[in-house]
Amino acid sequence: MPKDIVERLNAEATKALQLKETAVQLQNDGVAPAGGTPAQFAATIKQEIGMWQKVVKDAGVKVE
């Protein structure tokens, strides 16, 4: 995705996360509101993929 579009989406998402009603709704849904840069998000996704790959492998999960 073009960098300018990613930056715009990130800016708008950050604005939404700063709204009190958004934070309340997320907390009611059991989610902690968080924000950050696109680079931070990419790092988080990379870490999560690695963690869940290990969980799946250790559990012996097979795709059917």
PDBQT receptor file of N, H, CA, C and O in Angstrom, charges set to zero:
ATOM      1  N   MET A   1       0.856  -1.160   0.000  1.00  0.00    +0.000 N 
ATOM      2  CA  MET A   1       0.000   0.000   0.000  1.00  0.00    +0.000 C 
ATOM      3  C   MET A   1       0.910   1.234   0.000  1.00  0.00    +0.000 C 
ATOM      4  O   MET A   1       1.938   1.235   0.677  1.00  0.00    +0.000 OA
ATOM      5  N   PRO A   2       0.555   2.263  -0.734  1.00  0.00    +0.000 N 
ATOM      6  CA  PRO A   2       1.386   3.470  -0.763  1.00  0.00    +0.000 C 
ATOM      7  C   PRO A   2       1.546   4.093   0.629  1.00  0.00    +0.000 C 
ATOM      8  O   PRO A   2       0.613   4.125   1.432  1.00  0.00    +0.000 OA
ATOM      9  N   LYS A   3       2.756   4.583   0.879  1.00  0.00    +0.000 N 
ATOM     10  H   LYS A   3       3.514   4.558   0.227  1.00  0.00    +0.000 HD
ATOM     11  CA  LYS A   3       3.093   5.126   2.200  1.00  0.00    +0.000 C 
ATOM     12  C   LYS A   3       2.158   6.255   2.620  1.00  0.00    +0.000 C 
ATOM     13  O   LYS A   3       1.781   6.334   3.789  1.00  0.00    +0.000 OA
ATOM     14  N   ASP A   4       1.776   7.132   1.687  1.00  0.00    +0.000 N 
ATOM     15  H   ASP A   4       2.083   7.068   0.737  1.00  0.00    +0.000 HD
ATOM     16  CA  ASP A   4       0.912   8.251   2.061  1.00  0.00    +0.000 C 
ATOM     17  C   ASP A   4      -0.469   7.775   2.506  1.00  0.00    +0.000 C 
ATOM     18  O   ASP A   4      -1.086   8.388   3.377  1.00  0.00    +0.000 OA
ATOM     19  N   ILE A   5      -0.948   6.701   1.919  1.00  0.00    +0.000 N 
ATOM     20  H   ILE A   5      -0.447   6.203   1.211  1.00  0.00    +0.000 HD
ATOM     21  CA  ILE A   5      -2.243   6.150   2.330  1.00  0.00    +0.000 C 
ATOM     22  C   ILE A   5      -2.132   5.499   3.704  1.00  0.00    +0.000 C 
ATOM     23  O   ILE A   5      -3.017   5.661   4.545  1.00  0.00    +0.000 OA
ATOM     24  N   VAL A   6      -1.050   4.768   3.930  1.00  0.00    +0.000 N 
ATOM     25  H   VAL A   6      -0.331   4.637   3.247  1.00  0.00    +0.000 HD
ATOM     26  CA  VAL A   6      -0.822   4.146   5.243  1.00  0.00    +0.000 C 
ATOM     27  C   VAL A   6      -0.761   5.222   6.321  1.00  0.00    +0.000 C 
ATOM     28  O   VAL A   6      -1.363   5.078   7.385  1.00  0.00    +0.000 OA
ATOM     29  N   GLU A   7      -0.039   6.290   6.045  1.00  0.00    +0.000 N 
ATOM     30  H   GLU A   7       0.451   6.407   5.181  1.00  0.00    +0.000 HD
ATOM     31  CA  GLU A   7       0.084   7.368   7.032  1.00  0.00    +0.000 C 
ATOM     32  C   GLU A   7      -1.264   8.029   7.309  1.00  0.00    +0.000 C 
ATOM     33  O   GLU A   7      -1.567   8.359   8.456  1.00  0.00    +0.000 OA
ATOM     34  N   ARG A   8      -2.071   8.222   6.275  1.00  0.00    +0.000 N 
ATOM     35  H   ARG A   8      -1.825   7.953   5.344  1.00  0.00    +0.000 HD
ATOM     36  CA  ARG A   8      -3.392   8.839   6.461  1.00  0.00    +0.000 C 
ATOM     37  C   ARG A   8      -4.302   7.920   7.280  1.00  0.00    +0.000 C 
ATOM     38  O   ARG A   8      -4.975   8.372   8.206  1.00  0.00    +0.000 OA
ATOM     39  N   LEU A   9      -4.318   6.637   6.939  1.00  0.00    +0.000 N 
ATOM     40  H   LEU A   9      -3.770   6.270   6.187  1.00  0.00    +0.000 HD
ATOM     41  CA  LEU A   9      -5.125   5.684   7.703  1.00  0.00    +0.000 C 
ATOM     42  C   LEU A   9      -4.685   5.636   9.162  1.00  0.00    +0.000 C 
ATOM     43  O   LEU A   9      -5.515   5.587  10.070  1.00  0.00    +0.000 OA
ATOM     44  N   ASN A  10      -3.373   5.650   9.376  1.00  0.00    +0.000 N 
ATOM     45  H   ASN A  10      -2.699   5.689   8.639  1.00  0.00    +0.000 HD
ATOM     46  CA  ASN A  10      -2.853   5.638  10.742  1.00  0.00    +0.000 C 
ATOM     47  C   ASN A  10      -3.274   6.886  11.498  1.00  0.00    +0.000 C 
ATOM     48  O   ASN A  10      -3.662   6.802  12.663  1.00  0.00    +0.000 OA
ATOM     49  N   ALA A  11      -3.202   8.036  10.857  1.00  0.00    +0.000 N 
ATOM     50  H   ALA A  11      -2.886   8.105   9.911  1.00  0.00    +0.000 HD
ATOM     51  CA  ALA A  11      -3.589   9.286  11.512  1.00  0.00    +0.000 C 
ATOM     52  C   ALA A  11      -5.073   9.267  11.892  1.00  0.00    +0.000 C 
ATOM     53  O   ALA A  11      -5.439   9.699  12.985  1.00  0.00    +0.000 OA
ATOM     54  N   GLU A  12      -5.914   8.772  11.005  1.00  0.00    +0.000 N 
ATOM     55  H   GLU A  12      -5.617   8.421  10.118  1.00  0.00    +0.000 HD
ATOM     56  CA  GLU A  12      -7.354   8.725  11.282  1.00  0.00    +0.000 C 
ATOM     57  C   GLU A  12      -7.670   7.704  12.374  1.00  0.00    +0.000 C 
ATOM     58  O   GLU A  12      -8.514   7.953  13.235  1.00  0.00    +0.000 OA
ATOM     59  N   ALA A  13      -6.997   6.564  12.339  1.00  0.00    +0.000 N 
ATOM     60  H   ALA A  13      -6.311   6.361  11.639  1.00  0.00    +0.000 HD
ATOM     61  CA  ALA A  13      -7.204   5.558  13.389  1.00  0.00    +0.000 C 
ATOM     62  C   ALA A  13      -6.762   6.095  14.749  1.00  0.00    +0.000 C 
ATOM     63  O   ALA A  13      -7.420   5.851  15.760  1.00  0.00    +0.000 OA
ATOM     64  N   THR A  14      -5.656   6.818  14.772  1.00  0.00    +0.000 N 
ATOM     65  H   THR A  14      -5.121   7.016  13.950  1.00  0.00    +0.000 HD
ATOM     66  CA  THR A  14      -5.161   7.410  16.012  1.00  0.00    +0.000 C 
ATOM     67  C   THR A  14      -6.172   8.408  16.564  1.00  0.00    +0.000 C 
ATOM     68  O   THR A  14      -6.415   8.444  17.771  1.00  0.00    +0.000 OA
ATOM     69  N   LYS A  15      -6.762   9.217  15.690  1.00  0.00    +0.000 N 
ATOM     70  H   LYS A  15      -6.566   9.188  14.710  1.00  0.00    +0.000 HD
ATOM     71  CA  LYS A  15      -7.804  10.152  16.127  1.00  0.00    +0.000 C 
ATOM     72  C   LYS A  15      -8.980   9.407  16.739  1.00  0.00    +0.000 C 
ATOM     73  O   LYS A  15      -9.494   9.800  17.787  1.00  0.00    +0.000 OA
ATOM     74  N   ALA A  16      -9.402   8.339  16.089  1.00  0.00    +0.000 N 
ATOM     75  H   ALA A  16      -8.984   8.020  15.238  1.00  0.00    +0.000 HD
ATOM     76  CA  ALA A  16     -10.536   7.560  16.593  1.00  0.00    +0.000 C 
ATOM     77  C   ALA A  16     -10.229   6.943  17.953  1.00  0.00    +0.000 C 
ATOM     78  O   ALA A  16     -11.092   6.909  18.830  1.00  0.00    +0.000 OA
ATOM     79  N   LEU A  17      -9.003   6.458  18.129  1.00  0.00    +0.000 N 
ATOM     80  H   LEU A  17      -8.302   6.486  17.416  1.00  0.00    +0.000 HD
ATOM     81  CA  LEU A  17      -8.622   5.847  19.402  1.00  0.00    +0.000 C 
ATOM     82  C   LEU A  17      -8.555   6.864  20.529  1.00  0.00    +0.000 C 
ATOM     83  O   LEU A  17      -8.636   6.489  21.699  1.00  0.00    +0.000 OA
ATOM     84  N   GLN A  18      -8.411   8.128  20.207  1.00  0.00    +0.000 N 
ATOM     85  H   GLN A  18      -8.345   8.433  19.257  1.00  0.00    +0.000 HD
ATOM     86  CA  GLN A  18      -8.345   9.165  21.224  1.00  0.00    +0.000 C 
ATOM     87  C   GLN A  18      -9.726   9.624  21.690  1.00  0.00    +0.000 C 
ATOM     88  O   GLN A  18      -9.838  10.356  22.674  1.00  0.00    +0.000 OA
ATOM     89  N   LEU A  19     -10.771   9.197  20.989  1.00  0.00    +0.000 N 
ATOM     90  H   LEU A  19     -10.679   8.603  20.190  1.00  0.00    +0.000 HD
ATOM     91  CA  LEU A  19     -12.125   9.552  21.389  1.00  0.00    +0.000 C 
ATOM     92  C   LEU A  19     -12.540   8.734  22.601  1.00  0.00    +0.000 C 
ATOM     93  O   LEU A  19     -12.339   7.520  22.637  1.00  0.00    +0.000 OA
ATOM     94  N   LYS A  20     -13.116   9.397  23.588  1.00  0.00    +0.000 N 
ATOM     95  H   LYS A  20     -13.279  10.383  23.558  1.00  0.00    +0.000 HD
ATOM     96  CA  LYS A  20     -13.506   8.706  24.815  1.00  0.00    +0.000 C 
ATOM     97  C   LYS A  20     -14.469   7.559  24.528  1.00  0.00    +0.000 C 
ATOM     98  O   LYS A  20     -14.328   6.475  25.092  1.00  0.00    +0.000 OA
ATOM     99  N   GLU A  21     -15.456   7.795  23.646  1.00  0.00    +0.000 N 
ATOM    100  H   GLU A  21     -15.571   8.676  23.187  1.00  0.00    +0.000 HD
ATOM    101  CA  GLU A  21     -16.441   6.744  23.375  1.00  0.00    +0.000 C 
ATOM    102  C   GLU A  21     -15.805   5.528  22.707  1.00  0.00    +0.000 C 
ATOM    103  O   GLU A  21     -16.259   4.403  22.912  1.00  0.00    +0.000 OA
ATOM    104  N   THR A  22     -14.770   5.741  21.922  1.00  0.00    +0.000 N 
ATOM    105  H   THR A  22     -14.401   6.656  21.756  1.00  0.00    +0.000 HD
ATOM    106  CA  THR A  22     -14.063   4.608  21.311  1.00  0.00    +0.000 C 
ATOM    107  C   THR A  22     -13.350   3.803  22.390  1.00  0.00    +0.000 C 
ATOM    108  O   THR A  22     -13.430   2.575  22.412  1.00  0.00    +0.000 OA
ATOM    109  N   ALA A  23     -12.659   4.492  23.277  1.00  0.00    +0.000 N 
ATOM    110  H   ALA A  23     -12.594   5.489  23.260  1.00  0.00    +0.000 HD
ATOM    111  CA  ALA A  23     -11.942   3.805  24.355  1.00  0.00    +0.000 C 
ATOM    112  C   ALA A  23     -12.903   3.024  25.238  1.00  0.00    +0.000 C 
ATOM    113  O   ALA A  23     -12.618   1.888  25.616  1.00  0.00    +0.000 OA
ATOM    114  N   VAL A  24     -14.032   3.623  25.566  1.00  0.00    +0.000 N 
ATOM    115  H   VAL A  24     -14.264   4.546  25.259  1.00  0.00    +0.000 HD
ATOM    116  CA  VAL A  24     -15.024   2.945  26.415  1.00  0.00    +0.000 C 
ATOM    117  C   VAL A  24     -15.546   1.692  25.724  1.00  0.00    +0.000 C 
ATOM    118  O   VAL A  24     -15.640   0.630  26.340  1.00  0.00    +0.000 OA
ATOM    119  N   GLN A  25     -15.887   1.818  24.437  1.00  0.00    +0.000 N 
ATOM    120  H   GLN A  25     -15.810   2.680  23.937  1.00  0.00    +0.000 HD
ATOM    121  CA  GLN A  25     -16.426   0.664  23.712  1.00  0.00    +0.000 C 
ATOM    122  C   GLN A  25     -15.401  -0.462  23.610  1.00  0.00    +0.000 C 
ATOM    123  O   GLN A  25     -15.731  -1.631  23.807  1.00  0.00    +0.000 OA
ATOM    124  N   LEU A  26     -14.164  -0.103  23.302  1.00  0.00    +0.000 N 
ATOM    125  H   LEU A  26     -13.896   0.847  23.142  1.00  0.00    +0.000 HD
ATOM    126  CA  LEU A  26     -13.121  -1.128  23.218  1.00  0.00    +0.000 C 
ATOM    127  C   LEU A  26     -12.923  -1.811  24.566  1.00  0.00    +0.000 C 
ATOM    128  O   LEU A  26     -12.795  -3.034  24.627  1.00  0.00    +0.000 OA
ATOM    129  N   GLN A  27     -12.897  -1.040  25.634  1.00  0.00    +0.000 N 
ATOM    130  H   GLN A  27     -13.001  -0.046  25.584  1.00  0.00    +0.000 HD
ATOM    131  CA  GLN A  27     -12.730  -1.618  26.969  1.00  0.00    +0.000 C 
ATOM    132  C   GLN A  27     -13.909  -2.506  27.324  1.00  0.00    +0.000 C 
ATOM    133  O   GLN A  27     -13.726  -3.552  27.946  1.00  0.00    +0.000 OA
ATOM    134  N   ASN A  28     -15.117  -2.107  26.941  1.00  0.00    +0.000 N 
ATOM    135  H   ASN A  28     -15.266  -1.257  26.436  1.00  0.00    +0.000 HD
ATOM    136  CA  ASN A  28     -16.302  -2.947  27.181  1.00  0.00    +0.000 C 
ATOM    137  C   ASN A  28     -16.212  -4.262  26.424  1.00  0.00    +0.000 C 
ATOM    138  O   ASN A  28     -16.753  -5.279  26.858  1.00  0.00    +0.000 OA
ATOM    139  N   ASP A  29     -15.522  -4.234  25.284  1.00  0.00    +0.000 N 
ATOM    140  H   ASP A  29     -15.082  -3.408  24.931  1.00  0.00    +0.000 HD
ATOM    141  CA  ASP A  29     -15.334  -5.444  24.483  1.00  0.00    +0.000 C 
ATOM    142  C   ASP A  29     -14.116  -6.247  24.916  1.00  0.00    +0.000 C 
ATOM    143  O   ASP A  29     -13.790  -7.263  24.301  1.00  0.00    +0.000 OA
ATOM    144  N   GLY A  30     -13.443  -5.800  25.967  1.00  0.00    +0.000 N 
ATOM    145  H   GLY A  30     -13.708  -4.975  26.466  1.00  0.00    +0.000 HD
ATOM    146  CA  GLY A  30     -12.283  -6.521  26.485  1.00  0.00    +0.000 C 
ATOM    147  C   GLY A  30     -10.990  -6.239  25.738  1.00  0.00    +0.000 C 
ATOM    148  O   GLY A  30     -10.050  -7.033  25.788  1.00  0.00    +0.000 OA
ATOM    149  N   VAL A  31     -10.946  -5.106  25.047  1.00  0.00    +0.000 N 
ATOM    150  H   VAL A  31     -11.709  -4.462  25.007  1.00  0.00    +0.000 HD
ATOM    151  CA  VAL A  31      -9.761  -4.749  24.268  1.00  0.00    +0.000 C 
ATOM    152  C   VAL A  31      -9.142  -3.485  24.854  1.00  0.00    +0.000 C 
ATOM    153  O   VAL A  31      -9.851  -2.530  25.173  1.00  0.00    +0.000 OA
ATOM    154  N   ALA A  32      -7.837  -3.482  24.993  1.00  0.00    +0.000 N 
ATOM    155  H   ALA A  32      -7.262  -4.258  24.734  1.00  0.00    +0.000 HD
ATOM    156  CA  ALA A  32      -7.147  -2.289  25.468  1.00  0.00    +0.000 C 
ATOM    157  C   ALA A  32      -6.831  -1.407  24.270  1.00  0.00    +0.000 C 
ATOM    158  O   ALA A  32      -6.129  -1.838  23.355  1.00  0.00    +0.000 OA
ATOM    159  N   PRO A  33      -7.341  -0.174  24.263  1.00  0.00    +0.000 N 
ATOM    160  CA  PRO A  33      -7.031   0.708  23.136  1.00  0.00    +0.000 C 
ATOM    161  C   PRO A  33      -5.532   0.957  23.037  1.00  0.00    +0.000 C 
ATOM    162  O   PRO A  33      -4.866   1.210  24.041  1.00  0.00    +0.000 OA
ATOM    163  N   ALA A  34      -5.018   0.886  21.840  1.00  0.00    +0.000 N 
ATOM    164  H   ALA A  34      -5.559   0.681  21.024  1.00  0.00    +0.000 HD
ATOM    165  CA  ALA A  34      -3.596   1.118  21.621  1.00  0.00    +0.000 C 
ATOM    166  C   ALA A  34      -3.420   1.809  20.278  1.00  0.00    +0.000 C 
ATOM    167  O   ALA A  34      -4.274   1.707  19.397  1.00  0.00    +0.000 OA
ATOM    168  N   GLY A  35      -2.368   2.471  20.141  1.00  0.00    +0.000 N 
ATOM    169  H   GLY A  35      -1.675   2.554  20.857  1.00  0.00    +0.000 HD
ATOM    170  CA  GLY A  35      -2.056   3.118  18.874  1.00  0.00    +0.000 C 
ATOM    171  C   GLY A  35      -0.567   3.030  18.654  1.00  0.00    +0.000 C 
ATOM    172  O   GLY A  35       0.144   2.375  19.416  1.00  0.00    +0.000 OA
ATOM    173  N   GLY A  36      -0.104   3.670  17.640  1.00  0.00    +0.000 N 
ATOM    174  H   GLY A  36      -0.682   4.202  17.020  1.00  0.00    +0.000 HD
ATOM    175  CA  GLY A  36       1.315   3.671  17.359  1.00  0.00    +0.000 C 
ATOM    176  C   GLY A  36       1.558   3.965  15.901  1.00  0.00    +0.000 C 
ATOM    177  O   GLY A  36       0.645   4.301  15.146  1.00  0.00    +0.000 OA
ATOM    178  N   THR A  37       2.789   3.834  15.533  1.00  0.00    +0.000 N 
ATOM    179  H   THR A  37       3.531   3.561  16.147  1.00  0.00    +0.000 HD
ATOM    180  CA  THR A  37       3.177   4.100  14.159  1.00  0.00    +0.000 C 
ATOM    181  C   THR A  37       2.956   2.851  13.300  1.00  0.00    +0.000 C 
ATOM    182  O   THR A  37       2.831   1.747  13.831  1.00  0.00    +0.000 OA
ATOM    183  N   PRO A  38       2.908   3.021  11.995  1.00  0.00    +0.000 N 
ATOM    184  CA  PRO A  38       2.818   1.842  11.129  1.00  0.00    +0.000 C 
ATOM    185  C   PRO A  38       3.982   0.874  11.349  1.00  0.00    +0.000 C 
ATOM    186  O   PRO A  38       3.796  -0.341  11.270  1.00  0.00    +0.000 OA
ATOM    187  N   ALA A  39       5.166   1.393  11.620  1.00  0.00    +0.000 N 
ATOM    188  H   ALA A  39       5.317   2.379  11.684  1.00  0.00    +0.000 HD
ATOM    189  CA  ALA A  39       6.319   0.516  11.877  1.00  0.00    +0.000 C 
ATOM    190  C   ALA A  39       6.124  -0.292  13.157  1.00  0.00    +0.000 C 
ATOM    191  O   ALA A  39       6.474  -1.471  13.208  1.00  0.00    +0.000 OA
ATOM    192  N   GLN A  40       5.567   0.339  14.189  1.00  0.00    +0.000 N 
ATOM    193  H   GLN A  40       5.283   1.297  14.147  1.00  0.00    +0.000 HD
ATOM    194  CA  GLN A  40       5.296  -0.383  15.439  1.00  0.00    +0.000 C 
ATOM    195  C   GLN A  40       4.254  -1.474  15.208  1.00  0.00    +0.000 C 
ATOM    196  O   GLN A  40       4.370  -2.578  15.741  1.00  0.00    +0.000 OA
ATOM    197  N   PHE A  41       3.240  -1.157  14.414  1.00  0.00    +0.000 N 
ATOM    198  H   PHE A  41       3.146  -0.260  13.982  1.00  0.00    +0.000 HD
ATOM    199  CA  PHE A  41       2.210  -2.148  14.113  1.00  0.00    +0.000 C 
ATOM    200  C   PHE A  41       2.813  -3.337  13.363  1.00  0.00    +0.000 C 
ATOM    201  O   PHE A  41       2.510  -4.488  13.678  1.00  0.00    +0.000 OA
ATOM    202  N   ALA A  42       3.656  -3.064  12.383  1.00  0.00    +0.000 N 
ATOM    203  H   ALA A  42       3.902  -2.129  12.127  1.00  0.00    +0.000 HD
ATOM    204  CA  ALA A  42       4.303  -4.135  11.623  1.00  0.00    +0.000 C 
ATOM    205  C   ALA A  42       5.146  -5.017  12.536  1.00  0.00    +0.000 C 
ATOM    206  O   ALA A  42       5.152  -6.239  12.386  1.00  0.00    +0.000 OA
ATOM    207  N   ALA A  43       5.855  -4.408  13.475  1.00  0.00    +0.000 N 
ATOM    208  H   ALA A  43       5.851  -3.415  13.596  1.00  0.00    +0.000 HD
ATOM    209  CA  ALA A  43       6.679  -5.178  14.416  1.00  0.00    +0.000 C 
ATOM    210  C   ALA A  43       5.806  -6.046  15.316  1.00  0.00    +0.000 C 
ATOM    211  O   ALA A  43       6.152  -7.191  15.606  1.00  0.00    +0.000 OA
ATOM    212  N   THR A  44       4.683  -5.503  15.753  1.00  0.00    +0.000 N 
ATOM    213  H   THR A  44       4.401  -4.573  15.517  1.00  0.00    +0.000 HD
ATOM    214  CA  THR A  44       3.762  -6.271  16.603  1.00  0.00    +0.000 C 
ATOM    215  C   THR A  44       3.213  -7.467  15.841  1.00  0.00    +0.000 C 
ATOM    216  O   THR A  44       3.172  -8.576  16.374  1.00  0.00    +0.000 OA
ATOM    217  N   ILE A  45       2.793  -7.252  14.603  1.00  0.00    +0.000 N 
ATOM    218  H   ILE A  45       2.827  -6.351  14.171  1.00  0.00    +0.000 HD
ATOM    219  CA  ILE A  45       2.254  -8.350  13.787  1.00  0.00    +0.000 C 
ATOM    220  C   ILE A  45       3.318  -9.420  13.572  1.00  0.00    +0.000 C 
ATOM    221  O   ILE A  45       3.028 -10.612  13.676  1.00  0.00    +0.000 OA
ATOM    222  N   LYS A  46       4.537  -9.007  13.276  1.00  0.00    +0.000 N 
ATOM    223  H   LYS A  46       4.773  -8.039  13.192  1.00  0.00    +0.000 HD
ATOM    224  CA  LYS A  46       5.623  -9.970  13.083  1.00  0.00    +0.000 C 
ATOM    225  C   LYS A  46       5.848 -10.801  14.343  1.00  0.00    +0.000 C 
ATOM    226  O   LYS A  46       6.037 -12.014  14.263  1.00  0.00    +0.000 OA
ATOM    227  N   GLN A  47       5.827 -10.155  15.496  1.00  0.00    +0.000 N 
ATOM    228  H   GLN A  47       5.673  -9.169  15.561  1.00  0.00    +0.000 HD
ATOM    229  CA  GLN A  47       6.008 -10.857  16.766  1.00  0.00    +0.000 C 
ATOM    230  C   GLN A  47       4.851 -11.827  17.014  1.00  0.00    +0.000 C 
ATOM    231  O   GLN A  47       5.075 -12.967  17.422  1.00  0.00    +0.000 OA
ATOM    232  N   GLU A  48       3.627 -11.383  16.770  1.00  0.00    +0.000 N 
ATOM    233  H   GLU A  48       3.446 -10.458  16.438  1.00  0.00    +0.000 HD
ATOM    234  CA  GLU A  48       2.456 -12.227  16.980  1.00  0.00    +0.000 C 
ATOM    235  C   GLU A  48       2.484 -13.456  16.070  1.00  0.00    +0.000 C 
ATOM    236  O   GLU A  48       2.162 -14.561  16.507  1.00  0.00    +0.000 OA
ATOM    237  N   ILE A  49       2.863 -13.268  14.820  1.00  0.00    +0.000 N 
ATOM    238  H   ILE A  49       3.125 -12.370  14.465  1.00  0.00    +0.000 HD
ATOM    239  CA  ILE A  49       2.931 -14.399  13.887  1.00  0.00    +0.000 C 
ATOM    240  C   ILE A  49       3.918 -15.431  14.402  1.00  0.00    +0.000 C 
ATOM    241  O   ILE A  49       3.624 -16.627  14.416  1.00  0.00    +0.000 OA
ATOM    242  N   GLY A  50       5.080 -14.973  14.823  1.00  0.00    +0.000 N 
ATOM    243  H   GLY A  50       5.319 -14.001  14.812  1.00  0.00    +0.000 HD
ATOM    244  CA  GLY A  50       6.084 -15.903  15.358  1.00  0.00    +0.000 C 
ATOM    245  C   GLY A  50       5.584 -16.647  16.580  1.00  0.00    +0.000 C 
ATOM    246  O   GLY A  50       5.794 -17.853  16.715  1.00  0.00    +0.000 OA
ATOM    247  N   MET A  51       4.916 -15.919  17.477  1.00  0.00    +0.000 N 
ATOM    248  H   MET A  51       4.745 -14.940  17.368  1.00  0.00    +0.000 HD
ATOM    249  CA  MET A  51       4.401 -16.547  18.697  1.00  0.00    +0.000 C 
ATOM    250  C   MET A  51       3.354 -17.599  18.364  1.00  0.00    +0.000 C 
ATOM    251  O   MET A  51       3.408 -18.715  18.881  1.00  0.00    +0.000 OA
ATOM    252  N   TRP A  52       2.395 -17.249  17.498  1.00  0.00    +0.000 N 
ATOM    253  H   TRP A  52       2.351 -16.342  17.078  1.00  0.00    +0.000 HD
ATOM    254  CA  TRP A  52       1.320 -18.187  17.179  1.00  0.00    +0.000 C 
ATOM    255  C   TRP A  52       1.794 -19.357  16.322  1.00  0.00    +0.000 C 
ATOM    256  O   TRP A  52       1.241 -20.452  16.417  1.00  0.00    +0.000 OA
ATOM    257  N   GLN A  53       2.805 -19.144  15.490  1.00  0.00    +0.000 N 
ATOM    258  H   GLN A  53       3.254 -18.254  15.412  1.00  0.00    +0.000 HD
ATOM    259  CA  GLN A  53       3.376 -20.267  14.744  1.00  0.00    +0.000 C 
ATOM    260  C   GLN A  53       3.936 -21.296  15.711  1.00  0.00    +0.000 C 
ATOM    261  O   GLN A  53       3.755 -22.498  15.519  1.00  0.00    +0.000 OA
ATOM    262  N   LYS A  54       4.614 -20.828  16.746  1.00  0.00    +0.000 N 
ATOM    263  H   LYS A  54       4.761 -19.851  16.902  1.00  0.00    +0.000 HD
ATOM    264  CA  LYS A  54       5.176 -21.743  17.741  1.00  0.00    +0.000 C 
ATOM    265  C   LYS A  54       4.067 -22.476  18.494  1.00  0.00    +0.000 C 
ATOM    266  O   LYS A  54       4.166 -23.681  18.727  1.00  0.00    +0.000 OA
ATOM    267  N   VAL A  55       3.023 -21.763  18.871  1.00  0.00    +0.000 N 
ATOM    268  H   VAL A  55       2.942 -20.784  18.682  1.00  0.00    +0.000 HD
ATOM    269  CA  VAL A  55       1.904 -22.390  19.588  1.00  0.00    +0.000 C 
ATOM    270  C   VAL A  55       1.289 -23.495  18.728  1.00  0.00    +0.000 C 
ATOM    271  O   VAL A  55       1.046 -24.602  19.209  1.00  0.00    +0.000 OA
ATOM    272  N   VAL A  56       1.042 -23.188  17.466  1.00  0.00    +0.000 N 
ATOM    273  H   VAL A  56       1.240 -22.289  17.076  1.00  0.00    +0.000 HD
ATOM    274  CA  VAL A  56       0.436 -24.171  16.561  1.00  0.00    +0.000 C 
ATOM    275  C   VAL A  56       1.355 -25.372  16.388  1.00  0.00    +0.000 C 
ATOM    276  O   VAL A  56       0.903 -26.516  16.436  1.00  0.00    +0.000 OA
ATOM    277  N   LYS A  57       2.637 -25.115  16.188  1.00  0.00    +0.000 N 
ATOM    278  H   LYS A  57       3.005 -24.186  16.149  1.00  0.00    +0.000 HD
ATOM    279  CA  LYS A  57       3.593 -26.212  16.005  1.00  0.00    +0.000 C 
ATOM    280  C   LYS A  57       3.687 -27.068  17.265  1.00  0.00    +0.000 C 
ATOM    281  O   LYS A  57       3.632 -28.296  17.190  1.00  0.00    +0.000 OA
ATOM    282  N   ASP A  58       3.828 -26.423  18.424  1.00  0.00    +0.000 N 
ATOM    283  H   ASP A  58       3.872 -25.426  18.485  1.00  0.00    +0.000 HD
ATOM    284  CA  ASP A  58       3.958 -27.172  19.686  1.00  0.00    +0.000 C 
ATOM    285  C   ASP A  58       2.697 -27.979  19.998  1.00  0.00    +0.000 C 
ATOM    286  O   ASP A  58       2.775 -29.044  20.610  1.00  0.00    +0.000 OA
ATOM    287  N   ALA A  59       1.548 -27.477  19.580  1.00  0.00    +0.000 N 
ATOM    288  H   ALA A  59       1.484 -26.612  19.082  1.00  0.00    +0.000 HD
ATOM    289  CA  ALA A  59       0.281 -28.171  19.826  1.00  0.00    +0.000 C 
ATOM    290  C   ALA A  59       0.032 -29.268  18.794  1.00  0.00    +0.000 C 
ATOM    291  O   ALA A  59      -0.879 -30.078  18.962  1.00  0.00    +0.000 OA
ATOM    292  N   GLY A  60       0.824 -29.303  17.742  1.00  0.00    +0.000 N 
ATOM    293  H   GLY A  60       1.564 -28.645  17.605  1.00  0.00    +0.000 HD
ATOM    294  CA  GLY A  60       0.639 -30.324  16.708  1.00  0.00    +0.000 C 
ATOM    295  C   GLY A  60      -0.613 -30.120  15.870  1.00  0.00    +0.000 C 
ATOM    296  O   GLY A  60      -1.170 -31.084  15.345  1.00  0.00    +0.000 OA
ATOM    297  N   VAL A  61      -1.059 -28.886  15.740  1.00  0.00    +0.000 N 
ATOM    298  H   VAL A  61      -0.607 -28.102  16.166  1.00  0.00    +0.000 HD
ATOM    299  CA  VAL A  61      -2.267 -28.582  14.969  1.00  0.00    +0.000 C 
ATOM    300  C   VAL A  61      -1.995 -28.836  13.500  1.00  0.00    +0.000 C 
ATOM    301  O   VAL A  61      -0.960 -28.424  12.978  1.00  0.00    +0.000 OA
ATOM    302  N   LYS A  62      -2.926 -29.518  12.823  1.00  0.00    +0.000 N 
ATOM    303  H   LYS A  62      -3.767 -29.853  13.247  1.00  0.00    +0.000 HD
ATOM    304  CA  LYS A  62      -2.815 -29.802  11.406  1.00  0.00    +0.000 C 
ATOM    305  C   LYS A  62      -3.992 -29.203  10.678  1.00  0.00    +0.000 C 
ATOM    306  O   LYS A  62      -5.115 -29.215  11.184  1.00  0.00    +0.000 OA
ATOM    307  N   VAL A  63      -3.744 -28.677   9.491  1.00  0.00    +0.000 N 
ATOM    308  H   VAL A  63      -2.832 -28.668   9.080  1.00  0.00    +0.000 HD
ATOM    309  CA  VAL A  63      -4.814 -28.122   8.659  1.00  0.00    +0.000 C 
ATOM    310  C   VAL A  63      -5.504 -29.275   7.954  1.00  0.00    +0.000 C 
ATOM    311  O   VAL A  63      -4.860 -30.160   7.391  1.00  0.00    +0.000 OA
ATOM    312  N   GLU A  64      -6.819 -29.245   7.997  1.00  0.00    +0.000 N 
ATOM    313  H   GLU A  64      -7.342 -28.527   8.455  1.00  0.00    +0.000 HD
ATOM    314  CA  GLU A  64      -7.584 -30.308   7.313  1.00  0.00    +0.000 C 
ATOM    315  C   GLU A  64      -8.258 -29.768   6.095  1.00  0.00    +0.000 C 
ATOM    316  O   GLU A  64      -8.945 -30.507   5.391  1.00  0.00    +0.000 OA
TER     317      GLU A  64
